[in-house]
Amino acid sequence: MVYLWGNPNDLVKEDMKIEGVHVDSGFTQEMASFTLSKGLYGSDAHSLTSFKPFGKYGYWNLKFRFGEETFQEFSVYVKEPYVKIGKATLLISKEDLVAGTFEDVNLDIEGEDLPGQVKLRLYSLEYGTAEVFTFSDRMDFIKSSTAKK
């Protein structure tokens, strides 16, 4: 969803696009393109839209444009993708994953024909040990502080 503030007469029914420029490489991509509707939730114009995934991680400058005219712009930082392990996804960015520093991490496993059980080996850097945990229910979990279910 995109919300804009300004003069509604200048915004509503106008076509807008959002262009992203990767700061380090100069790579440019169109993130979204849409027509603005009347205001919603206190805004002067809005649009329900979807955004294309960023092509690279790092800093991006986003430009909100009417034709060639830039209405507004700001920067965002895009983190590296989540860690993939086979069919499983560790719900944490690669750049945030540092061994021995996390107490709460979610593991999301998706797909078809998944096994009835998933075995996960956790290593303790502090004690130099490894332990295997078997998860057989979608709501299974272990507490990181005790390593017990």
Phi and psi in radians as a Rosetta constraint file:
Dihedral C 1 N 2 CA 2 C 2 CIRCULARHARMONIC -2.080 0.35
Dihedral N 2 CA 2 C 2 N 3 CIRCULARHARMONIC 2.274 0.35
Dihedral C 2 N 3 CA 3 C 3 CIRCULARHARMONIC -2.061 0.35
Dihedral N 3 CA 3 C 3 N 4 CIRCULARHARMONIC 2.381 0.35
Dihedral C 3 N 4 CA 4 C 4 CIRCULARHARMONIC -2.236 0.35
Dihedral N 4 CA 4 C 4 N 5 CIRCULARHARMONIC 2.605 0.35
Dihedral C 4 N 5 CA 5 C 5 CIRCULARHARMONIC -2.140 0.35
Dihedral N 5 CA 5 C 5 N 6 CIRCULARHARMONIC 2.482 0.35
Dihedral C 5 N 6 CA 6 C 6 CIRCULARHARMONIC 2.787 0.35
Dihedral N 6 CA 6 C 6 N 7 CIRCULARHARMONIC -2.622 0.35
Dihedral C 6 N 7 CA 7 C 7 CIRCULARHARMONIC -1.508 0.35
Dihedral N 7 CA 7 C 7 N 8 CIRCULARHARMONIC 1.998 0.35
Dihedral C 7 N 8 CA 8 C 8 CIRCULARHARMONIC -0.977 0.35
Dihedral N 8 CA 8 C 8 N 9 CIRCULARHARMONIC -0.572 0.35
Dihedral C 8 N 9 CA 9 C 9 CIRCULARHARMONIC -1.139 0.35
Dihedral N 9 CA 9 C 9 N 10 CIRCULARHARMONIC -0.448 0.35
Dihedral C 9 N 10 CA 10 C 10 CIRCULARHARMONIC -1.588 0.35
Dihedral N 10 CA 10 C 10 N 11 CIRCULARHARMONIC -0.187 0.35
Dihedral C 10 N 11 CA 11 C 11 CIRCULARHARMONIC -1.912 0.35
Dihedral N 11 CA 11 C 11 N 12 CIRCULARHARMONIC -0.873 0.35
Dihedral C 11 N 12 CA 12 C 12 CIRCULARHARMONIC -1.072 0.35
Dihedral N 12 CA 12 C 12 N 13 CIRCULARHARMONIC 2.361 0.35
Dihedral C 12 N 13 CA 13 C 13 CIRCULARHARMONIC 1.291 0.35
Dihedral N 13 CA 13 C 13 N 14 CIRCULARHARMONIC 0.153 0.35
Dihedral C 13 N 14 CA 14 C 14 CIRCULARHARMONIC -1.567 0.35
Dihedral N 14 CA 14 C 14 N 15 CIRCULARHARMONIC 2.566 0.35
Dihedral C 14 N 15 CA 15 C 15 CIRCULARHARMONIC -1.491 0.35
Dihedral N 15 CA 15 C 15 N 16 CIRCULARHARMONIC 2.374 0.35
Dihedral C 15 N 16 CA 16 C 16 CIRCULARHARMONIC -2.338 0.35
Dihedral N 16 CA 16 C 16 N 17 CIRCULARHARMONIC 2.620 0.35
Dihedral C 16 N 17 CA 17 C 17 CIRCULARHARMONIC -2.323 0.35
Dihedral N 17 CA 17 C 17 N 18 CIRCULARHARMONIC 2.670 0.35
Dihedral C 17 N 18 CA 18 C 18 CIRCULARHARMONIC -1.979 0.35
Dihedral N 18 CA 18 C 18 N 19 CIRCULARHARMONIC 2.159 0.35
Dihedral C 18 N 19 CA 19 C 19 CIRCULARHARMONIC -1.952 0.35
Dihedral N 19 CA 19 C 19 N 20 CIRCULARHARMONIC 2.332 0.35
Dihedral C 19 N 20 CA 20 C 20 CIRCULARHARMONIC -1.910 0.35
Dihedral N 20 CA 20 C 20 N 21 CIRCULARHARMONIC 2.346 0.35
Dihedral C 20 N 21 CA 21 C 21 CIRCULARHARMONIC -2.123 0.35
Dihedral N 21 CA 21 C 21 N 22 CIRCULARHARMONIC 2.057 0.35
Dihedral C 21 N 22 CA 22 C 22 CIRCULARHARMONIC -1.250 0.35
Dihedral N 22 CA 22 C 22 N 23 CIRCULARHARMONIC 2.126 0.35
Dihedral C 22 N 23 CA 23 C 23 CIRCULARHARMONIC -1.074 0.35
Dihedral N 23 CA 23 C 23 N 24 CIRCULARHARMONIC -0.826 0.35
Dihedral C 23 N 24 CA 24 C 24 CIRCULARHARMONIC -1.229 0.35
Dihedral N 24 CA 24 C 24 N 25 CIRCULARHARMONIC -0.646 0.35
Dihedral C 24 N 25 CA 25 C 25 CIRCULARHARMONIC -1.825 0.35
Dihedral N 25 CA 25 C 25 N 26 CIRCULARHARMONIC -0.329 0.35
Dihedral C 25 N 26 CA 26 C 26 CIRCULARHARMONIC 1.399 0.35
Dihedral N 26 CA 26 C 26 N 27 CIRCULARHARMONIC -0.021 0.35
Dihedral C 26 N 27 CA 27 C 27 CIRCULARHARMONIC -1.004 0.35
Dihedral N 27 CA 27 C 27 N 28 CIRCULARHARMONIC 2.279 0.35
Dihedral C 27 N 28 CA 28 C 28 CIRCULARHARMONIC -2.079 0.35
Dihedral N 28 CA 28 C 28 N 29 CIRCULARHARMONIC 2.408 0.35
Dihedral C 28 N 29 CA 29 C 29 CIRCULARHARMONIC -2.541 0.35
Dihedral N 29 CA 29 C 29 N 30 CIRCULARHARMONIC 2.607 0.35
Dihedral C 29 N 30 CA 30 C 30 CIRCULARHARMONIC -1.389 0.35
Dihedral N 30 CA 30 C 30 N 31 CIRCULARHARMONIC 2.156 0.35
Dihedral C 30 N 31 CA 31 C 31 CIRCULARHARMONIC -1.554 0.35
Dihedral N 31 CA 31 C 31 N 32 CIRCULARHARMONIC -0.633 0.35
Dihedral C 31 N 32 CA 32 C 32 CIRCULARHARMONIC -2.844 0.35
Dihedral N 32 CA 32 C 32 N 33 CIRCULARHARMONIC 2.722 0.35
Dihedral C 32 N 33 CA 33 C 33 CIRCULARHARMONIC -2.516 0.35
Dihedral N 33 CA 33 C 33 N 34 CIRCULARHARMONIC 2.322 0.35
Dihedral C 33 N 34 CA 34 C 34 CIRCULARHARMONIC -2.836 0.35
Dihedral N 34 CA 34 C 34 N 35 CIRCULARHARMONIC 2.929 0.35
Dihedral C 34 N 35 CA 35 C 35 CIRCULARHARMONIC -1.892 0.35
Dihedral N 35 CA 35 C 35 N 36 CIRCULARHARMONIC 2.327 0.35
Dihedral C 35 N 36 CA 36 C 36 CIRCULARHARMONIC -1.370 0.35
Dihedral N 36 CA 36 C 36 N 37 CIRCULARHARMONIC 2.482 0.35
Dihedral C 36 N 37 CA 37 C 37 CIRCULARHARMONIC -1.904 0.35
Dihedral N 37 CA 37 C 37 N 38 CIRCULARHARMONIC 3.074 0.35
Dihedral C 37 N 38 CA 38 C 38 CIRCULARHARMONIC -1.070 0.35
Dihedral N 38 CA 38 C 38 N 39 CIRCULARHARMONIC 2.844 0.35
Dihedral C 38 N 39 CA 39 C 39 CIRCULARHARMONIC -1.036 0.35
Dihedral N 39 CA 39 C 39 N 40 CIRCULARHARMONIC 2.746 0.35
Dihedral C 39 N 40 CA 40 C 40 CIRCULARHARMONIC -2.563 0.35
Dihedral N 40 CA 40 C 40 N 41 CIRCULARHARMONIC 2.434 0.35
Dihedral C 40 N 41 CA 41 C 41 CIRCULARHARMONIC 0.952 0.35
Dihedral N 41 CA 41 C 41 N 42 CIRCULARHARMONIC 0.720 0.35
Dihedral C 41 N 42 CA 42 C 42 CIRCULARHARMONIC 1.560 0.35
Dihedral N 42 CA 42 C 42 N 43 CIRCULARHARMONIC -0.108 0.35
Dihedral C 42 N 43 CA 43 C 43 CIRCULARHARMONIC -1.435 0.35
Dihedral N 43 CA 43 C 43 N 44 CIRCULARHARMONIC 2.928 0.35
Dihedral C 43 N 44 CA 44 C 44 CIRCULARHARMONIC -1.645 0.35
Dihedral N 44 CA 44 C 44 N 45 CIRCULARHARMONIC -0.317 0.35
Dihedral C 44 N 45 CA 45 C 45 CIRCULARHARMONIC -2.787 0.35
Dihedral N 45 CA 45 C 45 N 46 CIRCULARHARMONIC 2.722 0.35
Dihedral C 45 N 46 CA 46 C 46 CIRCULARHARMONIC -2.689 0.35
Dihedral N 46 CA 46 C 46 N 47 CIRCULARHARMONIC 2.927 0.35
Dihedral C 46 N 47 CA 47 C 47 CIRCULARHARMONIC -2.678 0.35
Dihedral N 47 CA 47 C 47 N 48 CIRCULARHARMONIC 2.415 0.35
Dihedral C 47 N 48 CA 48 C 48 CIRCULARHARMONIC -1.567 0.35
Dihedral N 48 CA 48 C 48 N 49 CIRCULARHARMONIC 2.082 0.35
Dihedral C 48 N 49 CA 49 C 49 CIRCULARHARMONIC -2.545 0.35
Dihedral N 49 CA 49 C 49 N 50 CIRCULARHARMONIC 2.955 0.35
Dihedral C 49 N 50 CA 50 C 50 CIRCULARHARMONIC -2.098 0.35
Dihedral N 50 CA 50 C 50 N 51 CIRCULARHARMONIC 2.655 0.35
Dihedral C 50 N 51 CA 51 C 51 CIRCULARHARMONIC -1.912 0.35
Dihedral N 51 CA 51 C 51 N 52 CIRCULARHARMONIC 2.481 0.35
Dihedral C 51 N 52 CA 52 C 52 CIRCULARHARMONIC -1.266 0.35
Dihedral N 52 CA 52 C 52 N 53 CIRCULARHARMONIC 2.599 0.35
Dihedral C 52 N 53 CA 53 C 53 CIRCULARHARMONIC -1.099 0.35
Dihedral N 53 CA 53 C 53 N 54 CIRCULARHARMONIC 2.564 0.35
Dihedral C 53 N 54 CA 54 C 54 CIRCULARHARMONIC -1.180 0.35
Dihedral N 54 CA 54 C 54 N 55 CIRCULARHARMONIC 2.394 0.35
Dihedral C 54 N 55 CA 55 C 55 CIRCULARHARMONIC -1.310 0.35
Dihedral N 55 CA 55 C 55 N 56 CIRCULARHARMONIC -0.344 0.35
Dihedral C 55 N 56 CA 56 C 56 CIRCULARHARMONIC -2.554 0.35
Dihedral N 56 CA 56 C 56 N 57 CIRCULARHARMONIC 2.795 0.35
Dihedral C 56 N 57 CA 57 C 57 CIRCULARHARMONIC -1.656 0.35
Dihedral N 57 CA 57 C 57 N 58 CIRCULARHARMONIC 2.811 0.35
Dihedral C 57 N 58 CA 58 C 58 CIRCULARHARMONIC 2.127 0.35
Dihedral N 58 CA 58 C 58 N 59 CIRCULARHARMONIC -2.855 0.35
Dihedral C 58 N 59 CA 59 C 59 CIRCULARHARMONIC -1.434 0.35
Dihedral N 59 CA 59 C 59 N 60 CIRCULARHARMONIC 2.382 0.35
Dihedral C 59 N 60 CA 60 C 60 CIRCULARHARMONIC -2.211 0.35
Dihedral N 60 CA 60 C 60 N 61 CIRCULARHARMONIC 2.440 0.35
Dihedral C 60 N 61 CA 61 C 61 CIRCULARHARMONIC -1.714 0.35
Dihedral N 61 CA 61 C 61 N 62 CIRCULARHARMONIC 2.143 0.35
Dihedral C 61 N 62 CA 62 C 62 CIRCULARHARMONIC -1.766 0.35
Dihedral N 62 CA 62 C 62 N 63 CIRCULARHARMONIC 2.232 0.35
Dihedral C 62 N 63 CA 63 C 63 CIRCULARHARMONIC -1.999 0.35
Dihedral N 63 CA 63 C 63 N 64 CIRCULARHARMONIC 2.189 0.35
Dihedral C 63 N 64 CA 64 C 64 CIRCULARHARMONIC -1.686 0.35
Dihedral N 64 CA 64 C 64 N 65 CIRCULARHARMONIC 2.008 0.35
Dihedral C 64 N 65 CA 65 C 65 CIRCULARHARMONIC -2.185 0.35
Dihedral N 65 CA 65 C 65 N 66 CIRCULARHARMONIC 2.490 0.35
Dihedral C 65 N 66 CA 66 C 66 CIRCULARHARMONIC -1.861 0.35
Dihedral N 66 CA 66 C 66 N 67 CIRCULARHARMONIC 1.859 0.35
Dihedral C 66 N 67 CA 67 C 67 CIRCULARHARMONIC 1.062 0.35
Dihedral N 67 CA 67 C 67 N 68 CIRCULARHARMONIC -2.155 0.35
Dihedral C 67 N 68 CA 68 C 68 CIRCULARHARMONIC -1.651 0.35
Dihedral N 68 CA 68 C 68 N 69 CIRCULARHARMONIC -0.120 0.35
Dihedral C 68 N 69 CA 69 C 69 CIRCULARHARMONIC -1.512 0.35
Dihedral N 69 CA 69 C 69 N 70 CIRCULARHARMONIC 2.230 0.35
Dihedral C 69 N 70 CA 70 C 70 CIRCULARHARMONIC -1.475 0.35
Dihedral N 70 CA 70 C 70 N 71 CIRCULARHARMONIC 2.117 0.35
Dihedral C 70 N 71 CA 71 C 71 CIRCULARHARMONIC -1.395 0.35
Dihedral N 71 CA 71 C 71 N 72 CIRCULARHARMONIC -0.776 0.35
Dihedral C 71 N 72 CA 72 C 72 CIRCULARHARMONIC -2.838 0.35
Dihedral N 72 CA 72 C 72 N 73 CIRCULARHARMONIC 2.788 0.35
Dihedral C 72 N 73 CA 73 C 73 CIRCULARHARMONIC -2.640 0.35
Dihedral N 73 CA 73 C 73 N 74 CIRCULARHARMONIC 2.693 0.35
Dihedral C 73 N 74 CA 74 C 74 CIRCULARHARMONIC -2.754 0.35
Dihedral N 74 CA 74 C 74 N 75 CIRCULARHARMONIC 2.942 0.35
Dihedral C 74 N 75 CA 75 C 75 CIRCULARHARMONIC -1.892 0.35
Dihedral N 75 CA 75 C 75 N 76 CIRCULARHARMONIC 2.613 0.35
Dihedral C 75 N 76 CA 76 C 76 CIRCULARHARMONIC -2.356 0.35
Dihedral N 76 CA 76 C 76 N 77 CIRCULARHARMONIC 2.718 0.35
Dihedral C 76 N 77 CA 77 C 77 CIRCULARHARMONIC -1.889 0.35
Dihedral N 77 CA 77 C 77 N 78 CIRCULARHARMONIC 2.228 0.35
Dihedral C 77 N 78 CA 78 C 78 CIRCULARHARMONIC -1.857 0.35
Dihedral N 78 CA 78 C 78 N 79 CIRCULARHARMONIC 2.138 0.35
Dihedral C 78 N 79 CA 79 C 79 CIRCULARHARMONIC -1.395 0.35
Dihedral N 79 CA 79 C 79 N 80 CIRCULARHARMONIC 2.862 0.35
Dihedral C 79 N 80 CA 80 C 80 CIRCULARHARMONIC -1.091 0.35
Dihedral N 80 CA 80 C 80 N 81 CIRCULARHARMONIC 2.774 0.35
Dihedral C 80 N 81 CA 81 C 81 CIRCULARHARMONIC -1.101 0.35
Dihedral N 81 CA 81 C 81 N 82 CIRCULARHARMONIC 2.863 0.35
Dihedral C 81 N 82 CA 82 C 82 CIRCULARHARMONIC -1.084 0.35
Dihedral N 82 CA 82 C 82 N 83 CIRCULARHARMONIC 2.724 0.35
Dihedral C 82 N 83 CA 83 C 83 CIRCULARHARMONIC -1.340 0.35
Dihedral N 83 CA 83 C 83 N 84 CIRCULARHARMONIC 2.207 0.35
Dihedral C 83 N 84 CA 84 C 84 CIRCULARHARMONIC -1.810 0.35
Dihedral N 84 CA 84 C 84 N 85 CIRCULARHARMONIC 2.361 0.35
Dihedral C 84 N 85 CA 85 C 85 CIRCULARHARMONIC -2.310 0.35
Dihedral N 85 CA 85 C 85 N 86 CIRCULARHARMONIC 1.645 0.35
Dihedral C 85 N 86 CA 86 C 86 CIRCULARHARMONIC 1.085 0.35
Dihedral N 86 CA 86 C 86 N 87 CIRCULARHARMONIC -2.153 0.35
Dihedral C 86 N 87 CA 87 C 87 CIRCULARHARMONIC -1.510 0.35
Dihedral N 87 CA 87 C 87 N 88 CIRCULARHARMONIC -0.044 0.35
Dihedral C 87 N 88 CA 88 C 88 CIRCULARHARMONIC -1.711 0.35
Dihedral N 88 CA 88 C 88 N 89 CIRCULARHARMONIC 2.652 0.35
Dihedral C 88 N 89 CA 89 C 89 CIRCULARHARMONIC -2.216 0.35
Dihedral N 89 CA 89 C 89 N 90 CIRCULARHARMONIC 2.151 0.35
Dihedral C 89 N 90 CA 90 C 90 CIRCULARHARMONIC -1.464 0.35
Dihedral N 90 CA 90 C 90 N 91 CIRCULARHARMONIC 2.078 0.35
Dihedral C 90 N 91 CA 91 C 91 CIRCULARHARMONIC -1.363 0.35
Dihedral N 91 CA 91 C 91 N 92 CIRCULARHARMONIC 1.118 0.35
Dihedral C 91 N 92 CA 92 C 92 CIRCULARHARMONIC -2.712 0.35
Dihedral N 92 CA 92 C 92 N 93 CIRCULARHARMONIC 2.484 0.35
Dihedral C 92 N 93 CA 93 C 93 CIRCULARHARMONIC -1.185 0.35
Dihedral N 93 CA 93 C 93 N 94 CIRCULARHARMONIC 2.570 0.35
Dihedral C 93 N 94 CA 94 C 94 CIRCULARHARMONIC -0.975 0.35
Dihedral N 94 CA 94 C 94 N 95 CIRCULARHARMONIC -0.647 0.35
Dihedral C 94 N 95 CA 95 C 95 CIRCULARHARMONIC -1.301 0.35
Dihedral N 95 CA 95 C 95 N 96 CIRCULARHARMONIC -0.312 0.35
Dihedral C 95 N 96 CA 96 C 96 CIRCULARHARMONIC -1.627 0.35
Dihedral N 96 CA 96 C 96 N 97 CIRCULARHARMONIC -0.188 0.35
Dihedral C 96 N 97 CA 97 C 97 CIRCULARHARMONIC -1.496 0.35
Dihedral N 97 CA 97 C 97 N 98 CIRCULARHARMONIC 1.866 0.35
Dihedral C 97 N 98 CA 98 C 98 CIRCULARHARMONIC -2.179 0.35
Dihedral N 98 CA 98 C 98 N 99 CIRCULARHARMONIC 2.147 0.35
Dihedral C 98 N 99 CA 99 C 99 CIRCULARHARMONIC -0.936 0.35
Dihedral N 99 CA 99 C 99 N 100 CIRCULARHARMONIC 2.333 0.35
Dihedral C 99 N 100 CA 100 C 100 CIRCULARHARMONIC 1.424 0.35
Dihedral N 100 CA 100 C 100 N 101 CIRCULARHARMONIC 0.144 0.35
Dihedral C 100 N 101 CA 101 C 101 CIRCULARHARMONIC -1.959 0.35
Dihedral N 101 CA 101 C 101 N 102 CIRCULARHARMONIC -0.072 0.35
Dihedral C 101 N 102 CA 102 C 102 CIRCULARHARMONIC -1.968 0.35
Dihedral N 102 CA 102 C 102 N 103 CIRCULARHARMONIC 2.433 0.35
Dihedral C 102 N 103 CA 103 C 103 CIRCULARHARMONIC -1.845 0.35
Dihedral N 103 CA 103 C 103 N 104 CIRCULARHARMONIC -0.534 0.35
Dihedral C 103 N 104 CA 104 C 104 CIRCULARHARMONIC -2.253 0.35
Dihedral N 104 CA 104 C 104 N 105 CIRCULARHARMONIC 1.954 0.35
Dihedral C 104 N 105 CA 105 C 105 CIRCULARHARMONIC -2.380 0.35
Dihedral N 105 CA 105 C 105 N 106 CIRCULARHARMONIC 2.367 0.35
Dihedral C 105 N 106 CA 106 C 106 CIRCULARHARMONIC -1.677 0.35
Dihedral N 106 CA 106 C 106 N 107 CIRCULARHARMONIC 2.470 0.35
Dihedral C 106 N 107 CA 107 C 107 CIRCULARHARMONIC -2.046 0.35
Dihedral N 107 CA 107 C 107 N 108 CIRCULARHARMONIC 2.096 0.35
Dihedral C 107 N 108 CA 108 C 108 CIRCULARHARMONIC -1.947 0.35
Dihedral N 108 CA 108 C 108 N 109 CIRCULARHARMONIC 2.147 0.35
Dihedral C 108 N 109 CA 109 C 109 CIRCULARHARMONIC -2.045 0.35
Dihedral N 109 CA 109 C 109 N 110 CIRCULARHARMONIC 2.130 0.35
Dihedral C 109 N 110 CA 110 C 110 CIRCULARHARMONIC -2.215 0.35
Dihedral N 110 CA 110 C 110 N 111 CIRCULARHARMONIC 2.839 0.35
Dihedral C 110 N 111 CA 111 C 111 CIRCULARHARMONIC 2.260 0.35
Dihedral N 111 CA 111 C 111 N 112 CIRCULARHARMONIC -3.035 0.35
Dihedral C 111 N 112 CA 112 C 112 CIRCULARHARMONIC -1.810 0.35
Dihedral N 112 CA 112 C 112 N 113 CIRCULARHARMONIC 2.743 0.35
Dihedral C 112 N 113 CA 113 C 113 CIRCULARHARMONIC 0.940 0.35
Dihedral N 113 CA 113 C 113 N 114 CIRCULARHARMONIC 0.778 0.35
Dihedral C 113 N 114 CA 114 C 114 CIRCULARHARMONIC -1.337 0.35
Dihedral N 114 CA 114 C 114 N 115 CIRCULARHARMONIC 2.626 0.35
Dihedral C 114 N 115 CA 115 C 115 CIRCULARHARMONIC -1.186 0.35
Dihedral N 115 CA 115 C 115 N 116 CIRCULARHARMONIC 2.756 0.35
Dihedral C 115 N 116 CA 116 C 116 CIRCULARHARMONIC -1.214 0.35
Dihedral N 116 CA 116 C 116 N 117 CIRCULARHARMONIC -0.420 0.35
Dihedral C 116 N 117 CA 117 C 117 CIRCULARHARMONIC -2.354 0.35
Dihedral N 117 CA 117 C 117 N 118 CIRCULARHARMONIC 2.616 0.35
Dihedral C 117 N 118 CA 118 C 118 CIRCULARHARMONIC -2.184 0.35
Dihedral N 118 CA 118 C 118 N 119 CIRCULARHARMONIC 2.233 0.35
Dihedral C 118 N 119 CA 119 C 119 CIRCULARHARMONIC -1.766 0.35
Dihedral N 119 CA 119 C 119 N 120 CIRCULARHARMONIC 2.341 0.35
Dihedral C 119 N 120 CA 120 C 120 CIRCULARHARMONIC -2.240 0.35
Dihedral N 120 CA 120 C 120 N 121 CIRCULARHARMONIC 2.192 0.35
Dihedral C 120 N 121 CA 121 C 121 CIRCULARHARMONIC -1.734 0.35
Dihedral N 121 CA 121 C 121 N 122 CIRCULARHARMONIC 2.132 0.35
Dihedral C 121 N 122 CA 122 C 122 CIRCULARHARMONIC -1.919 0.35
Dihedral N 122 CA 122 C 122 N 123 CIRCULARHARMONIC 2.359 0.35
Dihedral C 122 N 123 CA 123 C 123 CIRCULARHARMONIC -1.863 0.35
Dihedral N 123 CA 123 C 123 N 124 CIRCULARHARMONIC 2.446 0.35
Dihedral C 123 N 124 CA 124 C 124 CIRCULARHARMONIC -1.830 0.35
Dihedral N 124 CA 124 C 124 N 125 CIRCULARHARMONIC 1.974 0.35
Dihedral C 124 N 125 CA 125 C 125 CIRCULARHARMONIC -1.222 0.35
Dihedral N 125 CA 125 C 125 N 126 CIRCULARHARMONIC -0.569 0.35
Dihedral C 125 N 126 CA 126 C 126 CIRCULARHARMONIC -1.131 0.35
Dihedral N 126 CA 126 C 126 N 127 CIRCULARHARMONIC -0.737 0.35
Dihedral C 126 N 127 CA 127 C 127 CIRCULARHARMONIC -1.863 0.35
Dihedral N 127 CA 127 C 127 N 128 CIRCULARHARMONIC -0.128 0.35
Dihedral C 127 N 128 CA 128 C 128 CIRCULARHARMONIC 1.179 0.35
Dihedral N 128 CA 128 C 128 N 129 CIRCULARHARMONIC 0.551 0.35
Dihedral C 128 N 129 CA 129 C 129 CIRCULARHARMONIC -2.092 0.35
Dihedral N 129 CA 129 C 129 N 130 CIRCULARHARMONIC 2.854 0.35
Dihedral C 129 N 130 CA 130 C 130 CIRCULARHARMONIC -2.282 0.35
Dihedral N 130 CA 130 C 130 N 131 CIRCULARHARMONIC 2.529 0.35
Dihedral C 130 N 131 CA 131 C 131 CIRCULARHARMONIC -2.422 0.35
Dihedral N 131 CA 131 C 131 N 132 CIRCULARHARMONIC 2.459 0.35
Dihedral C 131 N 132 CA 132 C 132 CIRCULARHARMONIC -1.784 0.35
Dihedral N 132 CA 132 C 132 N 133 CIRCULARHARMONIC 2.279 0.35
Dihedral C 132 N 133 CA 133 C 133 CIRCULARHARMONIC -2.015 0.35
Dihedral N 133 CA 133 C 133 N 134 CIRCULARHARMONIC 2.418 0.35
Dihedral C 133 N 134 CA 134 C 134 CIRCULARHARMONIC -1.922 0.35
Dihedral N 134 CA 134 C 134 N 135 CIRCULARHARMONIC 2.189 0.35
Dihedral C 134 N 135 CA 135 C 135 CIRCULARHARMONIC -1.933 0.35
Dihedral N 135 CA 135 C 135 N 136 CIRCULARHARMONIC 2.228 0.35
Dihedral C 135 N 136 CA 136 C 136 CIRCULARHARMONIC -2.191 0.35
Dihedral N 136 CA 136 C 136 N 137 CIRCULARHARMONIC -0.015 0.35
Dihedral C 136 N 137 CA 137 C 137 CIRCULARHARMONIC -2.284 0.35
Dihedral N 137 CA 137 C 137 N 138 CIRCULARHARMONIC 2.517 0.35
Dihedral C 137 N 138 CA 138 C 138 CIRCULARHARMONIC -1.092 0.35
Dihedral N 138 CA 138 C 138 N 139 CIRCULARHARMONIC -0.284 0.35
Dihedral C 138 N 139 CA 139 C 139 CIRCULARHARMONIC -1.827 0.35
Dihedral N 139 CA 139 C 139 N 140 CIRCULARHARMONIC 0.141 0.35
Dihedral C 139 N 140 CA 140 C 140 CIRCULARHARMONIC -1.111 0.35
Dihedral N 140 CA 140 C 140 N 141 CIRCULARHARMONIC 2.551 0.35
Dihedral C 140 N 141 CA 141 C 141 CIRCULARHARMONIC -2.740 0.35
Dihedral N 141 CA 141 C 141 N 142 CIRCULARHARMONIC 2.863 0.35
Dihedral C 141 N 142 CA 142 C 142 CIRCULARHARMONIC -2.226 0.35
Dihedral N 142 CA 142 C 142 N 143 CIRCULARHARMONIC 2.646 0.35
Dihedral C 142 N 143 CA 143 C 143 CIRCULARHARMONIC -1.514 0.35
Dihedral N 143 CA 143 C 143 N 144 CIRCULARHARMONIC 2.239 0.35
Dihedral C 143 N 144 CA 144 C 144 CIRCULARHARMONIC -1.175 0.35
Dihedral N 144 CA 144 C 144 N 145 CIRCULARHARMONIC -0.517 0.35
Dihedral C 144 N 145 CA 145 C 145 CIRCULARHARMONIC -1.249 0.35
Dihedral N 145 CA 145 C 145 N 146 CIRCULARHARMONIC -0.511 0.35
Dihedral C 145 N 146 CA 146 C 146 CIRCULARHARMONIC -2.007 0.35
Dihedral N 146 CA 146 C 146 N 147 CIRCULARHARMONIC -0.238 0.35
Dihedral C 146 N 147 CA 147 C 147 CIRCULARHARMONIC 0.992 0.35
Dihedral N 147 CA 147 C 147 N 148 CIRCULARHARMONIC 0.612 0.35
Dihedral C 147 N 148 CA 148 C 148 CIRCULARHARMONIC -2.166 0.35
Dihedral N 148 CA 148 C 148 N 149 CIRCULARHARMONIC 2.647 0.35
